[in-house]
Protein backbone atom coordinates (compact mmCIF):
# COMPACT_ATOMS: atom_id res chain seq x y z
CA UNK A 1 0.00 0.00 0.00
CA UNK A 2 1.09 3.55 -0.64
CA UNK A 3 0.28 6.97 0.73
CA UNK A 4 0.06 8.39 4.22
CA UNK A 5 -2.32 6.71 6.67
CA UNK A 6 -4.62 9.73 6.55
CA UNK A 7 -4.17 10.30 2.81
CA UNK A 8 -6.53 9.33 -0.01
CA UNK A 9 -7.58 5.69 -0.60
CA UNK A 10 -4.64 3.74 -1.96
CA UNK A 11 -3.84 0.68 -4.03
CA UNK A 12 -1.50 -2.23 -3.77
CA UNK A 13 1.23 -1.19 -6.20
CA UNK A 14 2.02 -3.99 -8.63
CA UNK A 15 5.66 -5.02 -9.07
CA UNK A 16 7.16 -4.90 -12.57
CA UNK A 17 7.80 -8.41 -13.83
CA UNK A 18 10.87 -9.49 -15.80
CA UNK A 19 9.00 -9.31 -19.13
CA UNK A 20 6.58 -6.46 -18.54
CA UNK A 21 8.56 -3.17 -18.45
CA UNK A 22 7.21 -2.00 -21.84
CA UNK A 23 3.65 -2.62 -20.64
CA UNK A 24 4.08 -0.53 -17.50
CA UNK A 25 6.01 2.29 -19.23
CA UNK A 26 3.19 2.70 -21.76
CA UNK A 27 0.59 3.00 -19.03
CA UNK A 28 2.16 6.34 -18.10
CA UNK A 29 0.95 7.65 -21.48
CA UNK A 30 -2.40 5.95 -21.17
CA UNK A 31 -1.57 3.25 -23.72
CA UNK A 32 -2.64 -0.34 -23.11
CA UNK A 33 -0.10 -2.70 -24.68
CA UNK A 34 -0.47 -6.39 -25.34
CA UNK A 35 2.10 -8.77 -26.76
CA UNK A 36 1.28 -10.15 -30.19
CA UNK A 37 2.75 -13.37 -31.58
CA UNK A 38 3.64 -12.80 -35.24
CA UNK A 39 4.09 -16.54 -35.73
CA UNK A 40 0.56 -17.65 -34.79
CA UNK A 41 -1.17 -14.24 -34.98
CA UNK A 42 -2.57 -14.31 -31.46
CA UNK A 43 -2.44 -12.02 -28.47
CA UNK A 44 -0.43 -12.97 -25.38
CA UNK A 45 -1.20 -11.81 -21.83
CA UNK A 46 0.34 -11.66 -19.25
CA UNK A 47 3.68 -10.75 -20.89
CA UNK A 48 6.04 -13.64 -21.50
CA UNK A 49 9.40 -14.41 -23.09
CA UNK A 50 7.85 -16.92 -25.49
CA UNK A 51 4.45 -17.65 -27.03
CA UNK A 52 2.32 -19.97 -24.86
CA UNK A 53 0.04 -20.69 -27.86
CA UNK A 54 2.64 -21.90 -30.39
CA UNK A 55 5.94 -21.92 -28.45
CA UNK A 56 7.48 -19.34 -30.79
CA UNK A 57 10.55 -17.64 -29.28
CA UNK A 58 10.40 -14.17 -27.74
CA UNK A 59 11.72 -12.67 -31.00
CA UNK A 60 8.32 -13.51 -32.55
CA UNK A 61 6.51 -11.37 -29.97
CA UNK A 62 5.86 -7.68 -30.57
CA UNK A 63 4.05 -5.07 -28.50
CA UNK A 64 0.83 -3.67 -29.94
CA UNK A 65 -1.41 -0.93 -28.62
CA UNK A 66 -4.79 -2.38 -27.75
CA UNK A 67 -7.98 -0.56 -28.70
CA UNK A 68 -9.05 -0.43 -25.05
CA UNK A 69 -12.41 -1.94 -25.97
CA UNK A 70 -13.36 -5.07 -24.07
CA UNK A 71 -16.26 -7.28 -23.02
CA UNK A 72 -16.92 -8.36 -19.45
CA UNK A 73 -16.40 -12.13 -19.15
CA UNK A 74 -17.37 -12.42 -15.47
CA UNK A 75 -17.92 -9.88 -12.71
CA UNK A 76 -18.36 -10.03 -8.94
CA UNK A 77 -18.83 -7.52 -6.15
CA UNK A 78 -16.64 -7.43 -3.03
CA UNK A 79 -19.13 -6.57 -0.29
CA UNK A 80 -16.60 -6.45 2.55
CA UNK A 81 -13.56 -4.41 1.46
CA UNK A 82 -12.23 -4.53 5.02
CA UNK A 83 -12.13 -8.34 4.84
CA UNK A 84 -10.32 -8.11 1.51
CA UNK A 85 -7.80 -5.70 3.04
CA UNK A 86 -8.42 -3.12 0.35
CA UNK A 87 -8.63 0.64 0.81
CA UNK A 88 -8.99 1.91 -2.76
CA UNK A 89 -12.80 1.93 -2.75
CA UNK A 90 -13.04 4.02 0.39
CA UNK A 91 -14.81 1.17 2.16
CA UNK A 92 -17.59 0.87 -0.44
CA UNK A 93 -18.41 -2.35 -2.33
CA UNK A 94 -16.56 -2.57 -5.64
CA UNK A 95 -16.63 -4.65 -8.79
CA UNK A 96 -13.81 -7.00 -9.79
CA UNK A 97 -14.08 -8.40 -13.29
CA UNK A 98 -12.32 -10.46 -15.90
CA UNK A 99 -12.59 -8.67 -19.25
CA UNK A 100 -11.82 -9.95 -22.74
CA UNK A 101 -9.97 -7.35 -24.80
CA UNK A 102 -10.81 -7.02 -28.50
CA UNK A 103 -7.35 -8.43 -29.13
CA UNK A 104 -8.44 -11.77 -27.68
CA UNK A 105 -6.70 -11.69 -24.29
CA UNK A 106 -8.26 -11.66 -20.84
CA UNK A 107 -7.24 -9.52 -17.87
CA UNK A 108 -8.45 -8.78 -14.38
CA UNK A 109 -9.69 -5.27 -13.60
CA UNK A 110 -12.17 -3.14 -11.69
CA UNK A 111 -15.19 -1.83 -13.58
CA UNK A 112 -15.93 1.67 -12.29
CA UNK A 113 -18.24 4.60 -13.06
CA UNK A 114 -21.37 2.51 -12.52
CA UNK A 115 -22.98 0.73 -9.56
CA UNK A 116 -20.83 -2.39 -8.99
CA UNK A 117 -23.80 -4.77 -8.96
CA UNK A 118 -24.89 -3.57 -12.42
CA UNK A 119 -21.82 -4.99 -14.15
CA UNK A 120 -22.78 -8.10 -16.11
CA UNK A 121 -21.10 -10.72 -18.28
CA UNK A 122 -21.33 -9.52 -21.88
CA UNK A 123 -21.25 -5.80 -21.01
CA UNK A 124 -19.13 -3.65 -23.32
CA UNK A 125 -16.46 -1.69 -21.45
CA UNK A 126 -13.62 0.61 -22.32
CA UNK A 127 -10.28 1.26 -20.63
CA UNK A 128 -9.76 4.14 -18.23
CA UNK A 129 -6.70 4.87 -16.11
CA UNK A 130 -5.94 5.37 -12.43
CA UNK A 131 -2.60 7.01 -11.66
CA UNK A 132 -0.15 5.18 -9.40
CA UNK A 133 2.29 7.23 -7.25
CA UNK A 134 5.34 6.25 -9.35
CA UNK A 135 3.99 7.60 -12.65
CA UNK A 136 2.60 4.31 -13.90
CA UNK A 137 -1.16 3.91 -14.28
CA UNK A 138 -3.48 1.01 -13.52
CA UNK A 139 -5.87 -0.10 -16.26
CA UNK A 140 -9.49 0.05 -15.10
CA UNK A 141 -12.61 -0.20 -17.25
CA UNK A 142 -15.94 1.65 -17.42
CA UNK A 143 -19.16 0.86 -19.26
CA UNK A 144 -19.06 1.72 -22.97
CA UNK A 145 -22.86 1.56 -23.16
CA UNK A 146 -24.80 -1.19 -24.96
CA UNK A 147 -24.39 -4.95 -24.87
CA UNK A 148 -21.65 -6.41 -27.05
CA UNK A 149 -23.05 -9.92 -26.97
CA UNK B 1 -16.99 -17.61 -29.82
CA UNK B 2 -19.04 -20.72 -30.63
CA UNK B 3 -16.12 -22.20 -32.54
CA UNK B 4 -13.84 -21.55 -29.60
CA UNK B 5 -16.21 -23.42 -27.29
CA UNK B 6 -16.42 -26.47 -29.56
CA UNK B 7 -12.63 -26.54 -29.70
CA UNK B 8 -12.44 -26.36 -25.92
CA UNK B 9 -15.00 -29.09 -25.31
CA UNK B 10 -13.30 -31.29 -27.89
CA UNK B 11 -9.96 -30.73 -26.23
CA UNK B 12 -11.13 -31.50 -22.73
CA UNK B 13 -13.01 -34.62 -23.82
CA UNK B 14 -9.76 -36.02 -25.17
CA UNK B 15 -8.83 -38.64 -22.60
CA UNK B 16 -5.60 -39.69 -24.27
CA UNK B 17 -3.93 -43.03 -23.85
CA UNK B 18 -4.75 -44.47 -20.44
CA UNK B 19 -2.52 -47.22 -19.13
CA UNK B 20 -4.58 -49.48 -16.89
CA UNK B 21 -1.75 -51.25 -15.09
CA UNK B 22 -2.31 -49.12 -11.98
CA UNK B 23 -5.85 -50.47 -11.61
CA UNK B 24 -5.96 -52.55 -8.45
CA UNK B 25 -2.16 -52.52 -8.04
CA UNK B 26 -2.18 -50.70 -4.72
CA UNK B 27 -4.56 -50.17 -1.82
CA UNK B 28 -5.15 -47.79 1.03
CA UNK B 29 -4.78 -49.92 4.14
CA UNK B 30 -4.81 -47.39 6.96
CA UNK B 31 -6.29 -43.99 7.71
CA UNK B 32 -6.40 -41.57 10.62
CA UNK B 33 -7.88 -38.17 11.20
CA UNK B 34 -8.31 -35.68 13.99
CA UNK B 35 -11.02 -33.04 14.02
CA UNK B 36 -13.24 -31.59 16.72
CA UNK B 37 -16.76 -30.15 16.80
CA UNK B 38 -15.20 -27.07 18.40
CA UNK B 39 -13.11 -26.60 15.26
CA UNK B 40 -9.97 -26.53 17.41
CA UNK B 41 -7.37 -29.14 18.34
CA UNK B 42 -4.93 -29.03 21.25
CA UNK B 43 -2.02 -30.47 19.32
CA UNK B 44 -0.37 -28.69 16.40
CA UNK B 45 2.51 -28.95 13.93
CA UNK B 46 4.78 -32.00 13.88
CA UNK B 47 3.25 -33.41 17.07
CA UNK B 48 -0.10 -33.62 15.31
CA UNK B 49 1.42 -35.00 12.11
CA UNK B 50 3.28 -37.74 13.98
CA UNK B 51 0.09 -38.71 15.80
CA UNK B 52 -1.65 -39.07 12.43
CA UNK B 53 1.17 -41.10 10.91
CA UNK B 54 1.24 -43.49 13.87
CA UNK B 55 -2.56 -43.66 13.94
CA UNK B 56 -2.83 -44.56 10.26
CA UNK B 57 -0.07 -47.17 10.65
CA UNK B 58 -1.82 -48.72 13.65
CA UNK B 59 -5.06 -48.82 11.65
CA UNK B 60 -3.12 -50.63 8.91
CA UNK B 61 -1.47 -53.10 11.27
CA UNK B 62 1.95 -51.73 10.34
CA UNK B 63 4.71 -49.79 12.11
CA UNK B 64 7.09 -47.00 11.19
CA UNK B 65 9.71 -49.66 10.43
CA UNK B 66 7.56 -50.78 7.49
CA UNK B 67 7.44 -47.31 5.89
CA UNK B 68 9.79 -46.75 2.96
CA UNK B 69 7.91 -43.93 1.22
CA UNK B 70 6.80 -40.51 2.52
CA UNK B 71 4.51 -37.87 0.99
CA UNK B 72 4.23 -34.38 2.45
CA UNK B 73 3.05 -31.22 0.69
CA UNK B 74 5.86 -29.10 2.14
CA UNK B 75 8.86 -31.39 2.62
CA UNK B 76 8.79 -35.17 2.69
CA UNK B 77 12.49 -35.08 3.54
CA UNK B 78 12.02 -32.93 6.64
CA UNK B 79 9.17 -35.10 7.87
CA UNK B 80 11.18 -38.28 7.31
CA UNK B 81 14.06 -36.84 9.29
CA UNK B 82 11.72 -35.96 12.16
CA UNK B 83 10.24 -39.47 12.06
CA UNK B 84 13.76 -40.94 12.04
CA UNK B 85 13.16 -43.09 8.97
CA UNK B 86 15.18 -43.48 5.77
CA UNK B 87 12.65 -43.58 2.91
CA UNK B 88 13.55 -44.59 -0.66
CA UNK B 89 10.56 -42.68 -2.08
CA UNK B 90 9.76 -39.06 -1.29
CA UNK B 91 7.05 -36.88 -2.83
CA UNK B 92 6.59 -33.23 -1.81
CA UNK B 93 4.01 -32.45 -4.48
CA UNK B 94 2.05 -29.35 -3.51
CA UNK B 95 -1.06 -28.69 -5.60
CA UNK B 96 -3.07 -27.03 -2.84
CA UNK B 97 -6.13 -28.88 -1.60
CA UNK B 98 -5.80 -31.68 -4.15
CA UNK B 99 -2.26 -32.55 -2.98
CA UNK B 100 -3.43 -35.68 -1.18
CA UNK B 101 -5.27 -37.14 -4.17
CA UNK B 102 -2.06 -36.55 -6.14
CA UNK B 103 -0.14 -38.32 -3.37
CA UNK B 104 -2.47 -41.32 -3.73
CA UNK B 105 -1.79 -41.40 -7.47
CA UNK B 106 1.97 -41.00 -7.12
CA UNK B 107 2.26 -43.48 -4.25
CA UNK B 108 0.33 -46.11 -6.22
CA UNK B 109 2.54 -45.53 -9.27
CA UNK B 110 5.70 -45.85 -7.17
CA UNK B 111 4.44 -49.02 -5.48
CA UNK B 112 3.33 -50.53 -8.81
CA UNK B 113 6.72 -49.74 -10.33
CA UNK B 114 8.53 -51.47 -7.46
CA UNK B 115 10.14 -48.24 -6.21
CA UNK B 116 8.82 -48.73 -2.67
CA UNK B 117 6.39 -50.83 -0.66
CA UNK B 118 4.66 -48.81 2.07
CA UNK B 119 3.89 -45.09 1.64
CA UNK B 120 2.46 -42.72 4.20
CA UNK B 121 1.02 -39.26 3.45
CA UNK B 122 0.11 -36.83 6.22
CA UNK B 123 -1.45 -33.40 6.68
CA UNK B 124 -2.03 -31.24 9.74
CA UNK B 125 -3.09 -27.62 9.92
CA UNK B 126 -4.48 -25.57 12.79
CA UNK B 127 -5.50 -22.18 11.37
CA UNK B 128 -8.36 -21.73 13.84
CA UNK B 129 -6.45 -22.33 17.07
CA UNK B 130 -3.44 -20.48 15.67
CA UNK B 131 -5.72 -17.45 15.62
CA UNK B 132 -7.48 -17.93 18.97
CA UNK B 133 -4.29 -18.93 20.78
CA UNK B 134 -2.19 -16.30 18.99
CA UNK B 135 0.35 -18.77 17.67
CA UNK B 136 2.64 -17.31 15.05
CA UNK B 137 1.24 -18.68 11.79
CA UNK B 138 3.71 -20.42 9.52
CA UNK B 139 3.83 -18.46 6.26
CA UNK B 140 4.09 -20.40 3.04
CA UNK B 141 5.97 -18.50 0.39
CA UNK B 142 5.25 -19.43 -3.19
CA UNK B 143 8.60 -20.06 -4.90
CA UNK B 144 9.44 -18.32 -8.17
CA UNK B 145 7.76 -15.40 -9.89
CA UNK B 146 4.05 -15.07 -9.20
CA UNK B 147 2.18 -13.29 -12.00
CA UNK B 148 -0.93 -13.02 -9.81
CA UNK B 149 0.81 -10.42 -7.64
CA UNK B 150 1.46 -8.20 -10.66
CA UNK B 151 -1.74 -8.68 -12.64
CA UNK B 152 -4.50 -9.61 -10.16
CA UNK B 153 -3.62 -8.38 -6.67
CA UNK B 154 -4.05 -4.62 -7.38
CA UNK B 155 -7.73 -5.16 -8.14
CA UNK B 156 -8.62 -6.42 -4.69
CA UNK B 157 -10.15 -9.79 -5.53
CA UNK B 158 -10.34 -11.51 -2.14
CA UNK B 159 -8.88 -15.00 -2.12
CA UNK B 160 -9.86 -17.65 -1.99
CA UNK B 161 -13.55 -16.84 -2.44
CA UNK B 162 -13.21 -14.18 -5.16
CA UNK B 163 -12.07 -16.48 -7.97
CA UNK B 164 -14.82 -18.97 -7.09
CA UNK B 165 -17.35 -16.14 -7.12
CA UNK B 166 -16.21 -15.28 -10.65
CA UNK B 167 -16.78 -18.91 -11.69
CA UNK B 168 -20.24 -18.84 -10.11
CA UNK B 169 -21.11 -15.55 -11.82
CA UNK B 170 -20.09 -16.89 -15.22
CA UNK B 171 -21.95 -20.17 -14.62
CA UNK B 172 -25.07 -18.17 -13.78
CA UNK B 173 -24.63 -16.11 -16.95
CA UNK B 174 -24.13 -19.08 -19.27
CA UNK B 175 -26.52 -21.60 -17.77
CA UNK B 176 -29.01 -19.70 -15.63
CA UNK B 177 -27.76 -21.29 -12.42
CA UNK B 178 -29.37 -19.64 -9.40
CA UNK B 179 -28.21 -18.76 -5.87
CA UNK B 180 -30.98 -21.07 -4.59
CA UNK B 181 -29.53 -24.02 -6.49
CA UNK B 182 -26.05 -23.34 -5.09
CA UNK B 183 -27.52 -22.99 -1.60
CA UNK B 184 -29.11 -26.45 -1.86
CA UNK B 185 -25.60 -27.94 -1.99
CA UNK B 186 -24.84 -26.38 1.41
CA UNK B 187 -28.18 -27.68 2.70
CA UNK B 188 -27.68 -31.27 1.49
CA UNK B 189 -24.15 -31.28 2.87
CA UNK B 190 -25.39 -30.03 6.25
CA UNK B 191 -27.86 -32.94 6.34
CA UNK B 192 -24.89 -35.32 6.16
CA UNK B 193 -23.05 -33.34 8.84
CA UNK B 194 -26.03 -33.79 11.15
CA UNK B 195 -25.25 -37.53 11.08
CA UNK B 196 -21.56 -37.03 11.91
CA UNK B 197 -20.90 -36.43 15.63
CA UNK B 198 -17.50 -34.91 14.86
CA UNK B 199 -18.79 -32.31 12.39
CA UNK B 200 -18.27 -28.64 13.21
CA UNK B 201 -21.82 -27.60 12.29
CA UNK B 202 -24.80 -29.98 12.67
CA UNK B 203 -27.81 -27.66 13.07
CA UNK B 204 -30.43 -27.88 10.33
CA UNK B 205 -29.93 -25.42 7.49
CA UNK B 206 -32.36 -24.13 4.87
CA UNK B 207 -31.90 -22.53 1.47
CA UNK B 208 -33.35 -19.35 2.99
CA UNK B 209 -30.67 -19.44 5.72
CA UNK B 210 -27.92 -19.58 3.12
CA UNK B 211 -29.41 -16.73 1.10
CA UNK B 212 -29.87 -14.65 4.26
CA UNK B 213 -26.23 -15.04 5.30
CA UNK B 214 -24.08 -12.00 4.42
CA UNK B 215 -22.83 -11.63 0.88
CA UNK B 216 -19.05 -11.95 0.81
CA UNK B 217 -17.94 -11.69 -2.78
CA UNK B 218 -21.25 -11.84 -4.64
CA UNK B 219 -22.81 -14.09 -5.74
CA UNK B 220 -21.35 -16.13 -2.84
CA UNK B 221 -22.86 -15.82 0.64
CA UNK B 222 -21.09 -16.69 3.88
CA UNK B 223 -22.79 -20.11 3.95
CA UNK B 224 -21.67 -20.84 0.38
CA UNK B 225 -18.13 -20.81 1.80
CA UNK B 226 -16.22 -23.54 3.63
CA UNK B 227 -15.24 -23.46 7.28
CA UNK B 228 -11.91 -22.50 8.78
CA UNK B 229 -11.04 -25.21 11.31
CA UNK B 230 -8.12 -27.20 12.64
CA UNK B 231 -7.77 -30.69 11.23
CA UNK B 232 -5.31 -33.45 10.47
CA UNK B 233 -5.19 -36.79 8.72
CA UNK B 234 -3.02 -39.47 7.17
CA UNK B 235 -3.27 -42.50 4.93
CA UNK B 236 -1.06 -45.53 4.31
CA UNK B 237 -0.80 -47.32 0.96
CA UNK B 238 0.85 -50.57 0.00
CA UNK B 239 0.72 -53.14 -2.78
CA UNK B 240 -2.50 -55.08 -3.32
CA UNK B 241 -0.66 -58.27 -2.46
CA UNK B 242 0.59 -57.02 0.90
CA UNK B 243 -2.75 -55.32 1.59
CA UNK B 244 -4.51 -58.69 1.62
CA UNK B 245 -2.33 -59.83 4.53
CA UNK B 246 -3.35 -56.86 6.71
CA UNK B 247 -6.23 -56.70 9.19
CA UNK B 248 -8.60 -54.16 7.58
CA UNK B 249 -10.36 -54.68 4.24
CA UNK B 250 -8.15 -53.09 1.57
CA UNK B 251 -9.55 -50.13 -0.36
CA UNK B 252 -8.12 -50.49 -3.84
CA UNK B 253 -7.16 -47.67 -6.16
CA UNK B 254 -9.02 -48.42 -9.39
CA UNK B 255 -8.22 -45.25 -11.30
CA UNK B 256 -6.31 -42.03 -10.75
CA UNK B 257 -5.52 -38.95 -12.79
CA UNK B 258 -4.64 -35.29 -12.34
CA UNK B 259 -4.84 -32.24 -14.57
CA UNK B 260 -3.99 -28.55 -14.26
CA UNK B 261 -4.95 -25.86 -16.77
CA UNK B 262 -3.97 -22.63 -14.97
CA UNK B 263 -2.75 -21.23 -11.68
CA UNK B 264 -4.24 -17.72 -11.45
CA UNK B 265 -7.93 -17.35 -12.19
CA UNK B 266 -7.27 -14.82 -15.00
CA UNK B 267 -5.56 -17.60 -16.93
CA UNK B 268 -8.32 -20.22 -16.53
CA UNK B 269 -9.43 -21.04 -20.09
CA UNK B 270 -13.13 -21.46 -19.24
CA UNK B 271 -14.48 -20.47 -15.81
CA UNK B 272 -17.33 -22.98 -16.11
CA UNK B 273 -15.19 -26.03 -16.93
CA UNK B 274 -12.43 -27.26 -14.62
CA UNK B 275 -9.52 -29.53 -15.50
CA UNK B 276 -11.55 -32.15 -13.59
CA UNK B 277 -13.06 -32.94 -17.01
CA UNK B 278 -9.68 -34.41 -17.92
CA UNK B 279 -8.71 -35.95 -14.57
CA UNK B 280 -12.18 -37.48 -14.16
CA UNK B 281 -12.36 -38.97 -17.65
CA UNK B 282 -8.87 -40.42 -17.35
CA UNK B 283 -9.43 -41.83 -13.86
CA UNK B 284 -12.75 -43.43 -14.86
CA UNK B 285 -11.16 -44.85 -18.03
CA UNK B 286 -8.39 -46.43 -15.95
CA UNK B 287 -11.00 -47.85 -13.57
CA UNK B 288 -13.23 -49.08 -16.39
CA UNK B 289 -16.12 -47.31 -14.65
CA UNK B 290 -18.25 -44.23 -15.15
CA UNK B 291 -20.10 -41.75 -12.94
CA UNK B 292 -23.18 -43.99 -12.81
CA UNK B 293 -21.12 -46.65 -10.98
CA UNK B 294 -20.22 -44.31 -8.10
CA UNK B 295 -21.91 -44.83 -4.72
CA UNK B 296 -20.14 -42.05 -2.80
CA UNK B 297 -18.69 -38.86 -4.28
CA UNK B 298 -16.26 -37.04 -2.02
CA UNK B 299 -16.03 -33.86 -4.09
CA UNK B 300 -13.93 -31.02 -2.71
CA UNK B 301 -16.38 -28.37 -1.51
CA UNK B 302 -14.38 -25.27 -0.73
CA UNK B 303 -17.47 -23.41 -1.95
CA UNK B 304 -20.88 -24.55 -3.18
CA UNK B 305 -19.88 -23.68 -6.76
CA UNK B 306 -16.81 -25.95 -6.47
CA UNK B 307 -18.98 -28.99 -5.76
CA UNK B 308 -21.43 -28.04 -8.52
CA UNK B 309 -18.61 -27.92 -11.07
CA UNK B 310 -17.43 -31.39 -9.99
CA UNK B 311 -20.92 -32.84 -10.57
CA UNK B 312 -20.79 -31.62 -14.17
CA UNK B 313 -17.14 -32.21 -14.94
CA UNK B 314 -17.09 -35.77 -13.59
CA UNK B 315 -20.20 -36.63 -15.64
CA UNK B 316 -22.85 -36.96 -12.92
CA UNK B 317 -24.91 -34.53 -15.03
CA UNK B 318 -24.38 -32.60 -18.24
CA UNK B 319 -22.49 -29.32 -18.40
CA UNK B 320 -24.78 -26.54 -17.27
CA UNK B 321 -27.21 -28.85 -15.47
CA UNK B 322 -25.44 -28.89 -12.12
CA UNK B 323 -27.86 -26.34 -10.66
CA UNK B 324 -31.09 -28.29 -11.33
CA UNK B 325 -29.29 -31.56 -10.46
CA UNK B 326 -28.26 -30.25 -7.04
CA UNK B 327 -31.63 -28.57 -6.47
CA UNK B 328 -33.38 -31.96 -6.54
CA UNK B 329 -31.90 -32.34 -3.05
CA UNK B 330 -30.97 -36.00 -3.60
CA UNK B 331 -27.27 -35.57 -2.81
CA UNK B 332 -27.98 -35.68 0.92
CA UNK B 333 -28.91 -38.67 3.09
CA UNK B 334 -32.10 -40.49 2.17
CA UNK B 335 -31.01 -43.10 -0.29
CA UNK B 336 -30.64 -41.01 -3.45
CA UNK B 337 -28.63 -42.47 -6.31
CA UNK B 338 -25.55 -40.42 -5.39
CA UNK B 339 -24.34 -39.62 -1.88
CA UNK B 340 -22.08 -36.56 -1.92
CA UNK B 341 -19.75 -35.48 0.89
CA UNK B 342 -21.08 -37.83 3.54
CA UNK B 343 -18.81 -36.50 6.30
CA UNK B 344 -20.42 -33.07 6.01
CA UNK B 345 -17.79 -31.70 3.68
CA UNK B 346 -15.63 -28.63 3.84
CA UNK B 347 -18.87 -26.70 4.22
CA UNK B 348 -19.94 -28.27 7.55
CA UNK B 349 -17.43 -30.91 8.74
CA UNK B 350 -13.92 -29.43 8.64
CA UNK B 351 -11.70 -27.33 6.39
CA UNK B 352 -8.16 -26.62 7.61
CA UNK B 353 -7.03 -25.15 4.27
CA UNK B 354 -6.03 -28.18 2.20
CA UNK B 355 -9.06 -30.37 2.70
CA UNK B 356 -8.23 -33.16 0.22
CA UNK B 357 -6.96 -35.54 2.93
CA UNK B 358 -10.46 -35.80 4.41
CA UNK B 359 -11.95 -36.83 1.06
CA UNK B 360 -9.72 -39.88 1.21
CA UNK B 361 -10.25 -40.80 4.87
CA UNK B 362 -14.05 -40.62 4.46
CA UNK B 363 -14.07 -42.54 1.15
CA UNK B 364 -12.00 -45.30 2.79
CA UNK B 365 -14.29 -45.48 5.83
CA UNK B 366 -17.40 -45.62 3.61
CA UNK B 367 -15.94 -48.51 1.59
CA UNK B 368 -15.02 -50.34 4.81
CA UNK B 369 -18.54 -49.81 6.16
CA UNK B 370 -17.33 -47.90 9.24
CA UNK B 371 -19.50 -44.78 8.97
CA UNK B 372 -22.28 -45.52 11.45
CA UNK B 373 -25.39 -43.35 10.99
CA UNK B 374 -24.10 -41.88 7.77
CA UNK B 375 -23.01 -45.19 6.21
CA UNK B 376 -24.10 -45.53 2.57
CA UNK B 377 -25.51 -49.06 2.32
CA UNK B 378 -23.63 -51.34 -0.05
CA UNK B 379 -21.03 -48.74 -1.03
CA UNK B 380 -18.45 -50.36 -3.31
CA UNK B 381 -17.16 -47.45 -5.40
CA UNK B 382 -16.15 -44.07 -4.00
CA UNK B 383 -14.47 -41.15 -5.72
CA UNK B 384 -12.17 -38.69 -3.94
CA UNK B 385 -11.97 -35.65 -6.19
CA UNK B 386 -9.62 -32.93 -5.00
CA UNK B 387 -9.51 -29.32 -6.16
CA UNK B 388 -6.33 -27.35 -5.67
CA UNK B 389 -5.25 -23.68 -5.66
CA UNK B 390 -8.00 -21.72 -7.52
CA UNK B 391 -9.85 -24.46 -9.46
CA UNK B 392 -6.35 -24.97 -10.88
CA UNK B 393 -5.40 -28.59 -10.20
CA UNK B 394 -7.99 -31.35 -10.15
CA UNK B 395 -7.05 -34.84 -9.05
CA UNK B 396 -9.43 -37.79 -9.13
CA UNK B 397 -9.00 -41.07 -7.25
CA UNK B 398 -11.53 -43.84 -7.97
CA UNK B 399 -11.53 -46.27 -5.05
CA UNK B 400 -13.24 -49.63 -4.67
CA UNK B 401 -13.74 -52.65 -2.45
CA UNK B 402 -12.43 -56.16 -3.17
CA UNK B 403 -15.68 -56.84 -5.08
CA UNK B 404 -14.82 -54.20 -7.68
CA UNK B 405 -11.53 -55.77 -8.79
Interface residues (C-beta under 8 A of the other chain):
Chain A: X11 X12 X13 X14 X15 X16 X17 X18 X20 X46 X73 X74 X75 X76 X77 X78 X79 X80 X81 X83 X84 X85 X86 X88 X89 X94 X96 X98 X106 X107 X108 X109 X110 X117 X120 X121 X122 X138 X149
Chain B: X1 X145 X147 X149 X150 X151 X152 X153 X154 X155 X156 X157 X158 X162 X165 X166 X167 X169 X170 X173 X174 X214 X215 X216 X217 X218 X219 X265 X266 X267 X271
